[in-house]
């Protein structure tokens, strides 16, 4: 029996149901050369008001996971093979189109990388924000509310920016406009997919600071998708490290940065520039993330792993407890 939708997102005791709970999600794509699995047995939770970072190289399955939360991937070619995506206890994979429409934007909003490609180039930014308001908060679809949202994301002179087209804004301003559009519906979960890509370092820092402030102000949860572990310490409460469609490590953010467990997590951290210690050469990770249709046998990271053993190519490791509040997919991590 399908569960009734219950969007009572008020404060919950710690024992209550998570805002988002993904259980054993398996996602495939149909291609000209056959079916490939891009997300394989992924389980993840996000509590109300929590920031969870999903980290990994390009091709790890981060964006596919994020888009699956509200079934934004076209089917076909995508196909949800197994698992469930529980949003406030209701399985998104079983929702009807009208139920999905209420969730998209109304409960979960997205901010994508490269905002210039996400904004409509032929419509003023203010009109695009107002469209979001008409869908989810029609009584507030006014210029005054759009101006308030633009002020909220620190766009200067919002009264004049209201009628600007995306090409009249810098990359940083476009990303702020995307944030205003995402916040227009007052979501409970904000999915930020590489929100600082293609922005210079100063603007990146401003966007991250703004996300942290908005999280506190609205009490919303954030799922931050990134390939850069360097920004995890700024925002993250917990981190899930993704590799070739699987979580290889999950831990509280500070603990993971202080003591990474999986060899892949260690390699990602070693590739982050440090402000102290001189101009040492960065350590690159050899090779590339395997294509979904050409996964190696056994451990998927074994061909690139500095501590790989012969048995690593014989059996796929399980994601097992590593300490009190973390999990690692490697049997040879020092415990």
Buried (B, 14 or more C-beta within 10 A) or exposed (E): EEEEBEEEBEEBEEEEBBBBBBBEBBBBBEEEEEEBBBBBBBBBBBBBBBBBBBBBBEBBBBBBBBBBBBBBBEEEEBBBEEBBBBBBBBBBEEBEEEBEBBBBBBBBBBBBBBBBEBBEEEEBBBEBBBBBBEBBBEEBBEEEBBBBBBBBBBBEEBEEBBEBBBEEBEBBBBBBBBBBBBBBBBBBBBBBBBBBBBBEEEBBBBBBEBBBEBBEEBEBBBBBBBBBBBBBBBBBBBBBBBBBBBBBBBBBBBBBBEBBBBBBBBBBBBBBEEEEEEEEEEEEBEEEBBEBEEBBEBBBBBBBBEEBEEEBBEEBBEBEEBEEEBBBBBBBBEE
